[in-house]
Amino acid sequence: MDTDTLFKALAHQSRRKLLDALCERNGQTLGELCEHLSTSRQAVMKHLAILEDANLVTVKWEGREKFHFLNPAPIQETYGRWVDKFQRHRVQALDSLKRNLEAEKGALP
């Protein structure tokens, strides 16, 4: 996975709004997605192309209609690489704190 492409795609507020819209209701057409932004249809198309290049959005053609779907896999991979490993340390620290406090409580008269 190209993380630079992913982070560049996520960097723009309009693209994040499009992802939020797909998260709320997956499988929307271009026209439906345009309703979420106050920008031109061409601008939304460009944003969707960037999201597709980053593999954050997949498409399915049904006849003449193109439906857009959220692909959360790249975000999950990034979470695992950049966030999850830090979260593990925090959980371990909280577990250690809990055990220490319980041990102190048991030692009190």
CNS distance restraints for C-alpha pairs under 8 A (distance, minus, plus):
assign (resid   1 and name CA) (resid  74 and name CA) 7.32 0.50 0.50
assign (resid   2 and name CA) (resid   6 and name CA) 6.50 0.50 0.50
assign (resid   2 and name CA) (resid  54 and name CA) 7.71 0.50 0.50
assign (resid   3 and name CA) (resid   7 and name CA) 6.02 0.50 0.50
assign (resid   3 and name CA) (resid  78 and name CA) 7.62 0.50 0.50
assign (resid   4 and name CA) (resid   8 and name CA) 6.05 0.50 0.50
assign (resid   5 and name CA) (resid   9 and name CA) 6.11 0.50 0.50
assign (resid   5 and name CA) (resid  53 and name CA) 7.68 0.50 0.50
assign (resid   5 and name CA) (resid  54 and name CA) 5.57 0.50 0.50
assign (resid   6 and name CA) (resid  10 and name CA) 6.28 0.50 0.50
assign (resid   6 and name CA) (resid  54 and name CA) 5.12 0.50 0.50
assign (resid   6 and name CA) (resid  55 and name CA) 7.93 0.50 0.50
assign (resid   6 and name CA) (resid  56 and name CA) 7.83 0.50 0.50
assign (resid   6 and name CA) (resid  74 and name CA) 7.54 0.50 0.50
assign (resid   7 and name CA) (resid  11 and name CA) 5.95 0.50 0.50
assign (resid   8 and name CA) (resid  12 and name CA) 7.45 0.50 0.50
assign (resid   9 and name CA) (resid  15 and name CA) 6.88 0.50 0.50
assign (resid   9 and name CA) (resid  50 and name CA) 6.10 0.50 0.50
assign (resid   9 and name CA) (resid  51 and name CA) 5.85 0.50 0.50
assign (resid   9 and name CA) (resid  54 and name CA) 6.53 0.50 0.50
assign (resid  10 and name CA) (resid  15 and name CA) 6.47 0.50 0.50
assign (resid  10 and name CA) (resid  16 and name CA) 6.04 0.50 0.50
assign (resid  11 and name CA) (resid  15 and name CA) 7.82 0.50 0.50
assign (resid  11 and name CA) (resid  16 and name CA) 7.79 0.50 0.50
assign (resid  12 and name CA) (resid  16 and name CA) 6.50 0.50 0.50
assign (resid  13 and name CA) (resid  17 and name CA) 6.23 0.50 0.50
assign (resid  14 and name CA) (resid  18 and name CA) 6.31 0.50 0.50
assign (resid  14 and name CA) (resid  37 and name CA) 7.02 0.50 0.50
assign (resid  14 and name CA) (resid  47 and name CA) 7.51 0.50 0.50
assign (resid  15 and name CA) (resid  19 and name CA) 6.28 0.50 0.50
assign (resid  15 and name CA) (resid  47 and name CA) 5.91 0.50 0.50
assign (resid  15 and name CA) (resid  48 and name CA) 7.39 0.50 0.50
assign (resid  15 and name CA) (resid  51 and name CA) 7.21 0.50 0.50
assign (resid  16 and name CA) (resid  20 and name CA) 6.12 0.50 0.50
assign (resid  17 and name CA) (resid  21 and name CA) 6.14 0.50 0.50
assign (resid  17 and name CA) (resid  36 and name CA) 7.30 0.50 0.50
assign (resid  17 and name CA) (resid  37 and name CA) 7.73 0.50 0.50
assign (resid  18 and name CA) (resid  22 and name CA) 6.28 0.50 0.50
assign (resid  18 and name CA) (resid  33 and name CA) 6.74 0.50 0.50
assign (resid  18 and name CA) (resid  36 and name CA) 7.14 0.50 0.50
assign (resid  19 and name CA) (resid  23 and name CA) 6.04 0.50 0.50
assign (resid  19 and name CA) (resid  70 and name CA) 6.66 0.50 0.50
assign (resid  20 and name CA) (resid  24 and name CA) 6.26 0.50 0.50
assign (resid  21 and name CA) (resid  25 and name CA) 6.24 0.50 0.50
assign (resid  21 and name CA) (resid  26 and name CA) 7.65 0.50 0.50
assign (resid  21 and name CA) (resid  33 and name CA) 7.31 0.50 0.50
assign (resid  21 and name CA) (resid  36 and name CA) 7.22 0.50 0.50
assign (resid  22 and name CA) (resid  26 and name CA) 4.50 0.50 0.50
assign (resid  22 and name CA) (resid  27 and name CA) 6.91 0.50 0.50
assign (resid  22 and name CA) (resid  28 and name CA) 6.99 0.50 0.50
assign (resid  22 and name CA) (resid  68 and name CA) 7.65 0.50 0.50
assign (resid  22 and name CA) (resid  69 and name CA) 6.39 0.50 0.50
assign (resid  22 and name CA) (resid  70 and name CA) 5.74 0.50 0.50
assign (resid  23 and name CA) (resid  70 and name CA) 6.54 0.50 0.50
assign (resid  26 and name CA) (resid  68 and name CA) 7.12 0.50 0.50
assign (resid  26 and name CA) (resid  69 and name CA) 5.27 0.50 0.50
assign (resid  26 and name CA) (resid  70 and name CA) 6.44 0.50 0.50
assign (resid  27 and name CA) (resid  67 and name CA) 5.10 0.50 0.50
assign (resid  27 and name CA) (resid  68 and name CA) 4.90 0.50 0.50
assign (resid  27 and name CA) (resid  69 and name CA) 4.84 0.50 0.50
assign (resid  27 and name CA) (resid  70 and name CA) 7.90 0.50 0.50
assign (resid  28 and name CA) (resid  32 and name CA) 5.86 0.50 0.50
assign (resid  28 and name CA) (resid  33 and name CA) 6.39 0.50 0.50
assign (resid  28 and name CA) (resid  67 and name CA) 5.17 0.50 0.50
assign (resid  28 and name CA) (resid  68 and name CA) 5.28 0.50 0.50
assign (resid  28 and name CA) (resid  69 and name CA) 7.08 0.50 0.50
assign (resid  29 and name CA) (resid  33 and name CA) 6.26 0.50 0.50
assign (resid  29 and name CA) (resid  65 and name CA) 6.98 0.50 0.50
assign (resid  29 and name CA) (resid  66 and name CA) 5.83 0.50 0.50
assign (resid  29 and name CA) (resid  67 and name CA) 4.73 0.50 0.50
assign (resid  29 and name CA) (resid  68 and name CA) 6.14 0.50 0.50
assign (resid  30 and name CA) (resid  34 and name CA) 6.09 0.50 0.50
assign (resid  30 and name CA) (resid  41 and name CA) 7.91 0.50 0.50
assign (resid  30 and name CA) (resid  44 and name CA) 7.75 0.50 0.50
assign (resid  30 and name CA) (resid  45 and name CA) 7.39 0.50 0.50
assign (resid  30 and name CA) (resid  66 and name CA) 7.32 0.50 0.50
assign (resid  30 and name CA) (resid  67 and name CA) 7.43 0.50 0.50
assign (resid  30 and name CA) (resid  68 and name CA) 7.69 0.50 0.50
assign (resid  31 and name CA) (resid  35 and name CA) 6.83 0.50 0.50
assign (resid  31 and name CA) (resid  41 and name CA) 7.85 0.50 0.50
assign (resid  32 and name CA) (resid  36 and name CA) 7.58 0.50 0.50
assign (resid  33 and name CA) (resid  37 and name CA) 7.43 0.50 0.50
assign (resid  33 and name CA) (resid  44 and name CA) 7.72 0.50 0.50
assign (resid  34 and name CA) (resid  38 and name CA) 7.55 0.50 0.50
assign (resid  34 and name CA) (resid  39 and name CA) 7.54 0.50 0.50
assign (resid  34 and name CA) (resid  40 and name CA) 7.68 0.50 0.50
assign (resid  34 and name CA) (resid  41 and name CA) 6.27 0.50 0.50
assign (resid  34 and name CA) (resid  44 and name CA) 6.38 0.50 0.50
assign (resid  37 and name CA) (resid  44 and name CA) 7.76 0.50 0.50
assign (resid  39 and name CA) (resid  43 and name CA) 6.39 0.50 0.50
assign (resid  39 and name CA) (resid  44 and name CA) 7.04 0.50 0.50
assign (resid  40 and name CA) (resid  44 and name CA) 6.47 0.50 0.50
assign (resid  41 and name CA) (resid  45 and name CA) 6.21 0.50 0.50
assign (resid  42 and name CA) (resid  46 and name CA) 6.26 0.50 0.50
assign (resid  43 and name CA) (resid  47 and name CA) 6.26 0.50 0.50
assign (resid  44 and name CA) (resid  48 and name CA) 6.11 0.50 0.50
assign (resid  45 and name CA) (resid  49 and name CA) 6.16 0.50 0.50
assign (resid  46 and name CA) (resid  50 and name CA) 6.38 0.50 0.50
assign (resid  47 and name CA) (resid  51 and name CA) 6.30 0.50 0.50
assign (resid  48 and name CA) (resid  52 and name CA) 6.05 0.50 0.50
assign (resid  48 and name CA) (resid  57 and name CA) 7.42 0.50 0.50
assign (resid  49 and name CA) (resid  53 and name CA) 6.13 0.50 0.50
assign (resid  50 and name CA) (resid  54 and name CA) 6.30 0.50 0.50
assign (resid  51 and name CA) (resid  55 and name CA) 6.26 0.50 0.50
assign (resid  51 and name CA) (resid  56 and name CA) 5.24 0.50 0.50
assign (resid  51 and name CA) (resid  57 and name CA) 5.55 0.50 0.50
assign (resid  52 and name CA) (resid  56 and name CA) 5.78 0.50 0.50
assign (resid  52 and name CA) (resid  57 and name CA) 4.78 0.50 0.50
assign (resid  52 and name CA) (resid  58 and name CA) 6.11 0.50 0.50
assign (resid  55 and name CA) (resid  71 and name CA) 6.80 0.50 0.50
assign (resid  55 and name CA) (resid  74 and name CA) 6.99 0.50 0.50
assign (resid  56 and name CA) (resid  70 and name CA) 6.04 0.50 0.50
assign (resid  56 and name CA) (resid  71 and name CA) 4.84 0.50 0.50
assign (resid  56 and name CA) (resid  72 and name CA) 6.44 0.50 0.50
assign (resid  56 and name CA) (resid  73 and name CA) 7.68 0.50 0.50
assign (resid  56 and name CA) (resid  74 and name CA) 6.60 0.50 0.50
assign (resid  56 and name CA) (resid  75 and name CA) 7.83 0.50 0.50
assign (resid  57 and name CA) (resid  68 and name CA) 6.38 0.50 0.50
assign (resid  57 and name CA) (resid  69 and name CA) 5.44 0.50 0.50
assign (resid  57 and name CA) (resid  70 and name CA) 4.76 0.50 0.50
assign (resid  57 and name CA) (resid  71 and name CA) 5.27 0.50 0.50
assign (resid  58 and name CA) (resid  68 and name CA) 5.82 0.50 0.50
assign (resid  58 and name CA) (resid  69 and name CA) 5.17 0.50 0.50
assign (resid  58 and name CA) (resid  70 and name CA) 6.45 0.50 0.50
assign (resid  58 and name CA) (resid  71 and name CA) 6.39 0.50 0.50
assign (resid  59 and name CA) (resid  66 and name CA) 6.45 0.50 0.50
assign (resid  59 and name CA) (resid  67 and name CA) 5.46 0.50 0.50
assign (resid  59 and name CA) (resid  68 and name CA) 4.62 0.50 0.50
assign (resid  59 and name CA) (resid  69 and name CA) 6.01 0.50 0.50
assign (resid  60 and name CA) (resid  66 and name CA) 5.76 0.50 0.50
assign (resid  60 and name CA) (resid  67 and name CA) 5.21 0.50 0.50
assign (resid  60 and name CA) (resid  68 and name CA) 6.67 0.50 0.50
assign (resid  60 and name CA) (resid  69 and name CA) 7.94 0.50 0.50
assign (resid  61 and name CA) (resid  65 and name CA) 5.74 0.50 0.50
assign (resid  61 and name CA) (resid  66 and name CA) 4.52 0.50 0.50
assign (resid  61 and name CA) (resid  67 and name CA) 6.20 0.50 0.50
assign (resid  62 and name CA) (resid  66 and name CA) 6.36 0.50 0.50
assign (resid  62 and name CA) (resid  67 and name CA) 7.56 0.50 0.50
assign (resid  72 and name CA) (resid  76 and name CA) 6.20 0.50 0.50
assign (resid  73 and name CA) (resid  77 and name CA) 6.16 0.50 0.50
assign (resid  74 and name CA) (resid  78 and name CA) 6.19 0.50 0.50
assign (resid  75 and name CA) (resid  79 and name CA) 6.03 0.50 0.50
assign (resid  76 and name CA) (resid  80 and name CA) 6.15 0.50 0.50
assign (resid  77 and name CA) (resid  81 and name CA) 6.23 0.50 0.50
assign (resid  78 and name CA) (resid  82 and name CA) 5.82 0.50 0.50
assign (resid  78 and name CA) (resid  83 and name CA) 7.54 0.50 0.50
assign (resid  79 and name CA) (resid  83 and name CA) 4.90 0.50 0.50
assign (resid  79 and name CA) (resid  84 and name CA) 5.87 0.50 0.50
assign (resid  80 and name CA) (resid  84 and name CA) 4.86 0.50 0.50
assign (resid  80 and name CA) (resid  85 and name CA) 6.83 0.50 0.50
assign (resid  81 and name CA) (resid  85 and name CA) 6.88 0.50 0.50
assign (resid  82 and name CA) (resid  86 and name CA) 7.47 0.50 0.50
assign (resid  83 and name CA) (resid  87 and name CA) 6.30 0.50 0.50
assign (resid  84 and name CA) (resid  88 and name CA) 6.26 0.50 0.50
assign (resid  85 and name CA) (resid  89 and name CA) 6.96 0.50 0.50
assign (resid  86 and name CA) (resid  90 and name CA) 6.68 0.50 0.50
assign (resid  87 and name CA) (resid  91 and name CA) 6.28 0.50 0.50
assign (resid  88 and name CA) (resid  92 and name CA) 6.12 0.50 0.50
assign (resid  89 and name CA) (resid  93 and name CA) 6.08 0.50 0.50
assign (resid  90 and name CA) (resid  94 and name CA) 6.22 0.50 0.50
assign (resid  91 and name CA) (resid  95 and name CA) 6.11 0.50 0.50
assign (resid  92 and name CA) (resid  96 and name CA) 6.10 0.50 0.50
assign (resid  93 and name CA) (resid  97 and name CA) 6.10 0.50 0.50
assign (resid  94 and name CA) (resid  98 and name CA) 6.08 0.50 0.50
assign (resid  95 and name CA) (resid  99 and name CA) 6.26 0.50 0.50
assign (resid  96 and name CA) (resid 100 and name CA) 6.18 0.50 0.50
assign (resid  97 and name CA) (resid 101 and name CA) 6.10 0.50 0.50
assign (resid  98 and name CA) (resid 102 and name CA) 6.07 0.50 0.50
assign (resid  99 and name CA) (resid 103 and name CA) 6.02 0.50 0.50
assign (resid 100 and name CA) (resid 104 and name CA) 6.15 0.50 0.50
assign (resid 101 and name CA) (resid 105 and name CA) 6.04 0.50 0.50
assign (resid 102 and name CA) (resid 106 and name CA) 6.14 0.50 0.50
assign (resid 103 and name CA) (resid 107 and name CA) 6.27 0.50 0.50
assign (resid 104 and name CA) (resid 108 and name CA) 6.43 0.50 0.50
